[in-house]
Amino acid sequence: MPRIIRFLWGDISKTELKKFAILSLALLCIIGACEIIRPVKDAIFLATAGKTLLPYAKIASLITLIVLLMLYAKLVDWLEKHSLVYFLNSIISLFIFGVATILIQFPNIHTQHSFAAKVTGWITFIGGECSIVLLFTLYWSFLASSMDTTTAKKGYPLIIAGARIGSIVGPIMILNVMKIGIENLLFIAGTSILGAAVFIKIFAAVFPHSHEKEIQSKATGAIEGLSLLFKHPYLIGIFLVSVLPDIIGEILHFSMLFLAESHFQTPDKIIAFLGVYGIVVSCMSLFLSLLGTSFFLRRWGLATWLLLYPLIISAIILYIWLFYSLWAVVFGMALLKSLGYALDQPCRDIMFIPTSRDIMFKSRGWVGAFGARFARGISAGFVAFFSNLGNLIVCGSLASFCLIGLWIPIARYVGKTNNKLVEEGKILE
């Protein structure tokens, strides 16, 4: 193996490389689809319901997700992890196809202000939000259950680097929304989600040993994952170090959306702008994943990153505060998101590797899915209170610095606990 490859990613066997490639292709399909769904649902909601209701739509998606997570916990009990992928991917694809069909039947719905148009906007937004979070939760849990910590430090960066290609292709399609059409973009997204299930089917056939963690647990309640979460301080710590940066990021995201809505006047232009933003984030995270993630994690470890990330975000907030404009927020968000995808996301999932199957899928679901919605709900309430952009950036920055002060000692605890679990070979149950 070339020396530069060993330096960047460590010693990787051909079998491991094949494993990482298949998982990368599955995640590529998921991220590509989500990069299409995310701006489309935002634009449809802004056009049909209006920006003033956006914070309340975020809160509504949080409430909806709580119910869906209870159903998800039961599915984890009933289905093997591969079957769970096939089932959820099929349901979500049908929903996406349904929205696309409505847009075909009513092509001018975004210009209408009827009750039916508003309902369509709400359903599209809430369904899209929940679909994105559930897909990410499911696939990251699947990845964590398919490798150990040592393998993950080598494989996660390559999986993410490959998947970032999907996050570039998706926004490129978004940029051509006027040629392709919103409804056709949704059909592409739904098909891509089904394609991810096909790659998981291939993975299960090529690597049947991935079933070794597939022992079915006894039937549990719908909130078993939440019970396990509060049972262990380590899991509460993971929840907090995952949620706190998301709250900060969502406040900045609201600012960017509001500024974009004022700068661009139509849904097509807003979608195109968000497409460019997505491409920038994806290129930055692809570069970091290829050249920095594996090297950083193998040399300095997870605990170091957990402490470094809040310091980097502090610098980003200070920059935006001093040079506040649409493009300053875009730059800050692009840096925050690219670091999140390239380094923070792998670290969040590596933290779950020394845990049981129930924790990995059920508690991971609450941390990843509910945690993300909780962050958006908190930030939505904050934005609704400080709806003026000037007040939002000042008060949002101050609130973010307070959260970072809480974040740092928790990150230190989580990093030390993870190192102890890995060194002693223990599994948290």
Backbone torsions as a table, in degrees:
resi	resn	phi	psi	omega
1	MET	NA	132.3	-179.7
2	PRO	-54.3	147.0	-175.8
3	ARG	-62.5	-37.2	-178.5
4	ILE	-64.5	-35.4	179.0
5	ILE	-68.1	-43.0	177.8
6	ARG	-63.3	-35.6	-179.4
7	PHE	-66.6	-43.8	-175.5
8	LEU	-80.5	-39.6	-170.6
9	TRP	-125.7	-1.7	179.9
10	GLY	83.5	-174.2	-179.9
11	ASP	-81.1	115.0	-178.6
12	ILE	-119.8	124.6	179.1
13	SER	-80.1	166.3	178.7
14	LYS	-64.1	-35.7	178.5
15	THR	-65.3	-43.6	178.3
16	GLU	-64.5	-39.6	-179.9
17	LEU	-62.6	-40.0	177.7
18	LYS	-65.5	-41.5	178.8
19	LYS	-61.0	-47.6	-180.0
20	PHE	-64.0	-35.6	-177.6
21	ALA	-65.8	-44.5	-179.0
22	ILE	-65.7	-44.7	178.9
23	LEU	-64.9	-34.8	178.3
24	SER	-65.0	-40.4	179.6
25	LEU	-65.6	-38.4	177.7
26	ALA	-63.8	-45.5	-179.7
27	LEU	-69.6	-31.5	175.8
28	LEU	-58.2	-45.4	179.3
29	CYS	-63.6	-41.8	-178.5
30	ILE	-66.1	-48.2	-177.9
31	ILE	-67.8	-39.3	176.9
32	GLY	-58.5	-43.2	178.4
33	ALA	-65.4	-43.9	-178.2
34	CYS	-66.5	-33.7	177.8
35	GLU	-67.5	-22.6	174.1
36	ILE	-83.4	-45.5	-176.3
37	ILE	-64.0	-40.9	-173.2
38	ARG	-58.4	-56.3	-179.5
39	PRO	-70.4	-30.4	-179.4
40	VAL	-65.7	-46.1	180.0
41	LYS	-64.2	-38.7	178.0
42	ASP	-62.9	-46.4	-176.8
43	ALA	-67.0	-41.1	179.6
44	ILE	-64.3	-40.7	179.9
45	PHE	-67.2	-44.6	180.0
46	LEU	-61.0	-35.4	-177.7
47	ALA	-77.6	-32.4	-174.4
48	THR	-98.7	-35.6	-175.9
49	ALA	-109.5	-26.7	178.4
50	GLY	98.2	154.4	-174.4
51	LYS	-70.1	-25.3	-177.0
52	THR	-66.9	-24.0	-180.0
53	LEU	-93.3	-3.0	-177.1
54	LEU	-59.1	-45.8	177.9
55	PRO	-59.4	-36.1	-179.2
56	TYR	-73.0	-30.5	175.2
57	ALA	-67.1	-36.4	176.1
58	LYS	-62.5	-42.9	179.6
59	ILE	-65.7	-40.9	178.6
60	ALA	-63.0	-37.1	178.5
61	SER	-66.8	-32.0	177.0
62	LEU	-65.1	-45.4	179.7
63	ILE	-63.7	-43.1	178.9
64	THR	-61.7	-39.2	-176.6
65	LEU	-67.7	-31.7	177.5
66	ILE	-57.8	-45.4	178.1
67	VAL	-63.4	-44.1	-178.7
68	LEU	-65.1	-34.5	178.5
69	LEU	-67.2	-33.2	175.8
70	MET	-64.8	-41.7	176.2
71	LEU	-66.9	-37.8	179.3
72	TYR	-62.0	-39.8	179.4
73	ALA	-62.5	-38.5	177.8
74	LYS	-68.8	-36.6	178.0
75	LEU	-64.0	-35.6	177.4
76	VAL	-61.8	-36.7	177.7
77	ASP	-69.8	-38.5	-172.3
78	TRP	-84.8	-30.9	-171.2
79	LEU	-117.1	148.4	168.8
80	GLU	-68.8	161.2	-172.7
81	LYS	-63.1	-34.4	178.2
82	HIS	-68.7	-43.4	178.6
83	SER	-64.6	-33.8	177.2
84	LEU	-61.7	-40.2	177.0
85	VAL	-62.8	-47.9	-178.1
86	TYR	-60.3	-43.0	-176.4
87	PHE	-67.1	-52.4	-176.8
88	LEU	-65.6	-39.8	178.4
89	ASN	-60.7	-39.8	-179.9
90	SER	-66.0	-44.9	-179.5
91	ILE	-62.6	-46.5	-178.2
92	ILE	-66.6	-38.5	177.7
93	SER	-62.0	-40.8	178.3
94	LEU	-62.2	-39.3	177.3
95	PHE	-62.7	-46.2	179.9
96	ILE	-62.6	-43.4	177.5
97	PHE	-61.7	-36.4	179.2
98	GLY	-63.6	-43.8	177.9
99	VAL	-63.3	-42.6	178.7
100	ALA	-60.5	-39.6	179.3
101	THR	-64.1	-40.0	177.3
102	ILE	-61.5	-42.1	179.8
103	LEU	-65.5	-32.1	176.9
104	ILE	-69.7	-41.9	-179.1
105	GLN	-69.8	-32.1	-178.5
106	PHE	-128.8	77.3	-173.1
107	PRO	-64.6	-22.5	-178.4
108	ASN	-104.7	23.4	-174.7
109	ILE	-63.4	-29.7	-178.0
110	HIS	-71.9	-14.6	178.3
111	THR	-96.3	-5.3	-178.0
112	GLN	-93.7	156.5	177.7
113	HIS	-124.0	28.6	179.5
114	SER	-76.4	166.9	178.6
115	PHE	-62.1	-41.6	-179.6
116	ALA	-62.1	-38.8	179.2
117	ALA	-65.2	-42.0	179.9
118	LYS	-66.4	-41.0	177.8
119	VAL	-61.7	-41.8	177.4
120	THR	-59.9	-42.7	178.5
121	GLY	-62.0	-43.7	179.6
122	TRP	-65.6	-46.3	-179.1
123	ILE	-64.0	-41.9	179.1
124	THR	-62.4	-43.8	-178.0
125	PHE	-67.0	-52.3	-176.8
126	ILE	-65.4	-43.7	178.6
127	GLY	-64.3	-40.1	178.2
128	GLY	-66.0	-43.6	178.5
129	GLU	-59.0	-50.5	-177.6
130	CYS	-65.7	-38.5	179.8
131	SER	-62.4	-44.9	-179.7
132	ILE	-60.4	-47.5	-176.8
133	VAL	-67.1	-42.9	-179.9
134	LEU	-64.7	-40.0	178.8
135	LEU	-63.8	-46.0	179.0
136	PHE	-63.1	-43.8	179.9
137	THR	-60.3	-47.6	-178.2
138	LEU	-61.8	-47.4	-174.4
139	TYR	-73.5	-36.5	176.6
140	TRP	-69.3	-34.5	175.1
141	SER	-65.7	-40.6	178.2
142	PHE	-61.3	-44.4	179.5
143	LEU	-62.6	-46.4	-177.9
144	ALA	-62.2	-32.3	-178.8
145	SER	-80.4	-5.8	-174.6
146	SER	-105.5	4.6	179.9
147	MET	-157.8	162.2	176.7
148	ASP	-93.5	179.6	-174.6
149	THR	-62.6	-43.6	-179.1
150	THR	-63.2	-45.1	178.4
151	THR	-64.8	-38.4	-178.5
152	ALA	-62.2	-39.0	-179.4
153	LYS	-64.3	-28.4	175.7
154	LYS	-86.0	-42.3	-170.7
155	GLY	-84.1	-35.9	-177.0
156	TYR	-57.3	-45.8	179.7
157	PRO	-59.3	-39.6	179.6
158	LEU	-70.3	-38.5	177.6
159	ILE	-62.9	-44.9	-179.5
160	ILE	-67.2	-40.2	179.3
161	ALA	-60.6	-43.6	177.3
162	GLY	-65.9	-42.0	-179.2
163	ALA	-65.5	-29.3	178.8
164	ARG	-61.7	-24.5	176.1
165	ILE	-61.6	-39.1	176.5
166	GLY	-62.9	-35.7	-179.9
167	SER	-76.5	-10.6	172.7
168	ILE	-91.5	-42.4	179.8
169	VAL	-63.4	-41.7	-180.0
170	GLY	-57.7	-54.4	177.3
171	PRO	-61.7	-32.1	176.6
172	ILE	-62.1	-40.5	175.2
173	MET	-64.3	-39.1	179.1
174	ILE	-60.9	-38.7	-179.9
175	LEU	-62.5	-25.0	179.6
176	ASN	-101.8	27.8	-176.3
177	VAL	-59.0	-34.6	-178.1
178	MET	-68.3	-28.2	177.5
179	LYS	-86.1	-42.6	-175.0
180	ILE	-79.5	-42.2	-176.2
181	GLY	96.8	140.7	-178.1
182	ILE	-61.3	-42.7	-177.7
183	GLU	-64.3	-37.4	178.8
184	ASN	-70.6	-33.7	174.7
185	LEU	-60.7	-40.9	179.1
186	LEU	-67.5	-37.1	175.7
187	PHE	-63.1	-38.7	177.3
188	ILE	-64.1	-42.5	180.0
189	ALA	-63.0	-45.2	179.0
190	GLY	-62.6	-40.3	178.0
191	THR	-66.0	-38.2	178.4
192	SER	-63.3	-38.3	178.2
193	ILE	-63.6	-41.0	175.7
194	LEU	-65.1	-35.7	178.1
195	GLY	-62.3	-35.8	177.8
196	ALA	-61.5	-39.5	178.2
197	ALA	-63.5	-34.8	177.6
198	VAL	-63.8	-42.7	178.8
199	PHE	-65.7	-35.3	176.2
200	ILE	-67.0	-35.7	175.9
201	LYS	-63.0	-41.8	176.5
202	ILE	-63.2	-43.7	179.4
203	PHE	-58.8	-44.1	-179.6
204	ALA	-63.9	-32.7	179.8
205	ALA	-76.8	-39.2	-177.3
206	VAL	-77.7	-34.6	-178.3
207	PHE	-123.6	73.5	-179.1
208	PRO	-64.4	-19.6	178.5
209	HIS	-67.2	-12.0	178.3
210	SER	-66.6	-11.2	177.5
211	HIS	-80.7	-1.6	-173.2
212	GLU	-64.4	-23.6	177.0
213	LYS	-97.8	16.2	-170.0
214	GLU	-92.2	14.2	179.9
215	ILE	-61.5	126.1	-177.1
216	GLN	-74.2	132.7	176.5
217	SER	-85.5	165.0	178.7
218	LYS	-67.0	155.3	-179.3
219	ALA	-60.3	135.9	-177.5
220	THR	-130.5	174.2	179.6
221	GLY	-72.7	168.8	-176.9
222	ALA	-68.1	-20.1	-178.7
223	ILE	-112.6	27.0	-179.9
224	GLU	-58.8	-41.0	179.9
225	GLY	-61.9	-36.7	178.3
226	LEU	-69.5	-37.2	177.9
227	SER	-63.7	-43.9	177.9
228	LEU	-64.1	-35.7	-179.8
229	LEU	-59.9	-45.3	-178.1
230	PHE	-81.5	-9.4	179.4
231	LYS	-75.7	-31.5	-174.0
232	HIS	-117.1	123.1	176.3
233	PRO	-57.5	-32.2	179.2
234	TYR	-60.9	-42.2	-179.9
235	LEU	-70.2	-36.4	175.3
236	ILE	-62.7	-39.1	177.6
237	GLY	-63.3	-42.7	177.2
238	ILE	-60.8	-42.6	178.9
239	PHE	-57.8	-45.4	-176.7
240	LEU	-70.3	-42.8	-179.9
241	VAL	-71.7	-13.8	173.6
242	SER	-88.5	-38.4	-174.7
243	VAL	-79.6	-40.9	-174.4
244	LEU	-59.5	-47.1	176.5
245	PRO	-65.8	-29.2	178.5
246	ASP	-68.5	-37.1	177.2
247	ILE	-62.0	-46.4	179.5
248	ILE	-62.6	-44.9	-179.8
249	GLY	-63.9	-36.2	-179.6
250	GLU	-69.5	-36.2	176.6
251	ILE	-62.4	-42.9	177.0
252	LEU	-67.1	-35.9	179.7
253	HIS	-64.9	-41.5	176.2
254	PHE	-59.3	-44.1	179.1
255	SER	-59.5	-43.0	-179.8
256	MET	-65.3	-42.1	179.4
257	LEU	-64.2	-42.4	-179.5
258	PHE	-65.0	-42.7	178.2
259	LEU	-65.9	-38.8	179.2
260	ALA	-66.8	-38.4	-180.0
261	GLU	-65.0	-32.9	177.8
262	SER	-76.5	-32.2	-176.3
263	HIS	-83.2	-37.4	-179.8
264	PHE	-112.7	138.2	-167.5
265	GLN	-100.9	-17.2	-174.8
266	THR	-123.0	157.2	178.3
267	PRO	-58.3	-38.9	-179.3
268	ASP	-61.7	-42.3	-179.5
269	LYS	-70.1	-37.2	177.4
270	ILE	-64.8	-43.5	178.4
271	ILE	-61.8	-41.9	179.6
272	ALA	-63.7	-42.7	177.8
273	PHE	-60.6	-47.1	179.5
274	LEU	-64.8	-28.5	176.0
275	GLY	-66.5	-43.4	176.9
276	VAL	-62.0	-44.8	178.1
277	TYR	-58.3	-44.1	179.5
278	GLY	-62.4	-38.6	178.9
279	ILE	-65.0	-42.9	179.4
280	VAL	-61.0	-46.9	179.5
281	VAL	-61.5	-43.8	-177.4
282	SER	-65.6	-41.8	178.8
283	CYS	-64.5	-42.0	178.7
284	MET	-64.3	-44.2	-178.7
285	SER	-70.7	-33.6	175.7
286	LEU	-62.4	-45.3	178.3
287	PHE	-60.3	-46.5	-179.7
288	LEU	-65.5	-39.8	-179.4
289	SER	-64.2	-42.4	-177.6
290	LEU	-70.1	-39.7	-170.1
291	LEU	-106.7	-15.5	-172.6
292	GLY	-127.6	-30.2	-169.8
293	THR	-64.3	-56.7	-177.5
294	SER	-62.1	-43.8	-179.9
295	PHE	-60.7	-44.7	-178.9
296	PHE	-63.5	-48.1	-176.0
297	LEU	-67.1	-37.0	180.0
298	ARG	-75.0	-30.9	-176.9
299	ARG	-88.3	-45.2	-175.7
300	TRP	-109.0	-20.9	172.8
301	GLY	86.9	170.4	-177.0
302	LEU	-65.1	-42.3	-175.6
303	ALA	-60.5	-37.9	179.6
304	THR	-65.0	-43.3	179.5
305	TRP	-63.4	-39.3	-179.0
306	LEU	-60.1	-30.4	177.9
307	LEU	-86.7	-29.9	-177.1
308	LEU	-76.2	-35.9	-174.4
309	TYR	-58.4	-47.6	178.8
310	PRO	-62.7	-30.7	178.1
311	LEU	-68.7	-39.6	177.6
312	ILE	-64.2	-42.8	-179.8
313	ILE	-64.2	-34.9	176.3
314	SER	-59.8	-42.6	179.0
315	ALA	-66.1	-37.8	178.5
316	ILE	-63.9	-44.9	-179.9
317	ILE	-62.8	-41.8	179.2
318	LEU	-61.9	-41.7	178.3
319	TYR	-61.2	-47.0	-179.5
320	ILE	-64.3	-38.9	179.5
321	TRP	-61.3	-41.0	-177.1
322	LEU	-77.9	-31.7	-174.7
323	PHE	-125.0	50.2	-171.4
324	TYR	-65.8	120.5	174.5
325	SER	-167.1	172.6	178.3
326	LEU	-57.6	-44.4	-174.3
327	TRP	-76.2	-27.9	173.6
328	ALA	-66.9	-41.3	177.9
329	VAL	-66.6	-40.1	178.6
330	VAL	-61.1	-45.3	179.2
331	PHE	-62.5	-46.9	-179.7
332	GLY	-62.8	-43.3	178.8
333	MET	-65.7	-39.1	179.6
334	ALA	-62.4	-42.7	178.9
335	LEU	-67.0	-44.5	-179.8
336	LEU	-61.9	-46.0	-178.1
337	LYS	-68.5	-40.4	-178.4
338	SER	-65.6	-40.8	175.2
339	LEU	-65.9	-36.5	178.1
340	GLY	-63.4	-44.4	179.8
341	TYR	-69.8	-43.9	-172.2
342	ALA	-77.1	-36.2	-174.4
343	LEU	-122.5	-47.6	-173.9
344	ASP	-69.2	-40.3	178.8
345	GLN	-61.3	-47.9	175.6
346	PRO	-58.2	-39.9	-179.4
347	CYS	-65.3	-39.1	178.1
348	ARG	-59.0	-40.4	-177.1
349	ASP	-81.8	-33.1	175.5
350	ILE	-61.8	-32.3	178.8
351	MET	-63.1	-22.8	-179.2
352	PHE	-90.9	-8.2	-176.2
353	ILE	-62.1	-44.7	178.1
354	PRO	-81.5	47.6	178.2
355	THR	-134.1	167.8	-178.9
356	SER	-74.6	170.8	-180.0
357	ARG	-62.4	-43.0	-179.8
358	ASP	-61.3	-42.6	178.6
359	ILE	-67.3	-41.7	-175.0
360	MET	-63.3	-39.3	-177.8
361	PHE	-97.2	-43.9	-174.6
362	LYS	-81.7	-53.9	179.1
363	SER	-68.1	-36.1	175.9
364	ARG	-60.7	-33.3	177.1
365	GLY	-63.9	-42.3	179.1
366	TRP	-70.1	-38.8	178.9
367	VAL	-68.5	-47.4	-176.7
368	GLY	-76.7	-47.7	-175.3
369	ALA	-83.4	-59.6	-179.4
370	PHE	-67.3	-36.5	179.9
371	GLY	-59.5	-44.1	178.8
372	ALA	-64.5	-43.1	178.9
373	ARG	-67.5	-37.3	178.4
374	PHE	-61.5	-43.9	178.3
375	ALA	-60.6	-42.7	-179.4
376	ARG	-70.4	-34.3	176.9
377	GLY	-65.8	-44.0	178.2
378	ILE	-63.3	-46.2	-179.5
379	SER	-67.0	-34.0	178.3
380	ALA	-65.1	-42.7	176.9
381	GLY	-63.1	-38.5	178.7
382	PHE	-64.8	-44.7	-179.4
383	VAL	-66.9	-37.7	179.1
384	ALA	-62.8	-33.4	-179.6
385	PHE	-77.2	-41.1	179.1
386	PHE	-107.7	65.1	-173.7
387	SER	-71.5	-23.1	176.5
388	ASN	-70.8	130.7	-174.5
389	LEU	-60.0	-38.4	179.6
390	GLY	-63.1	-46.4	177.8
391	ASN	-66.8	-35.1	-177.2
392	LEU	-62.1	-45.7	-177.0
393	ILE	-70.6	-37.4	180.0
394	VAL	-69.8	-53.9	-178.0
395	CYS	-68.5	-35.2	178.1
396	GLY	-64.4	-38.4	178.9
397	SER	-67.1	-43.8	179.1
398	LEU	-62.8	-43.5	178.5
399	ALA	-63.4	-38.1	-179.5
400	SER	-65.0	-41.3	178.3
401	PHE	-64.4	-35.9	176.7
402	CYS	-65.0	-42.1	179.0
403	LEU	-64.5	-37.4	178.7
404	ILE	-65.1	-36.4	175.9
405	GLY	-61.3	-34.9	175.5
406	LEU	-76.0	-34.8	-173.9
407	TRP	-66.1	-43.2	-171.3
408	ILE	-59.9	-50.4	179.4
409	PRO	-65.6	-31.7	177.4
410	ILE	-67.4	-41.8	178.5
411	ALA	-60.7	-38.9	179.4
412	ARG	-62.7	-42.9	179.9
413	TYR	-64.6	-45.9	-178.5
414	VAL	-62.9	-42.4	179.2
415	GLY	-62.2	-44.1	179.4
416	LYS	-65.5	-40.9	-179.4
417	THR	-66.6	-41.5	178.5
418	ASN	-62.1	-44.7	178.4
419	ASN	-59.0	-39.0	-179.2
420	LYS	-67.8	-43.3	179.7
421	LEU	-62.3	-42.5	-177.9
422	VAL	-69.3	-44.9	-178.5
423	GLU	-63.4	-37.6	-178.4
424	GLU	-89.3	-3.4	178.6
425	GLY	66.5	29.2	-178.1
426	LYS	-90.7	153.1	175.4
427	ILE	-117.2	121.8	178.5
428	LEU	-75.9	125.4	-176.2
429	GLU	-119.5	NA	NA
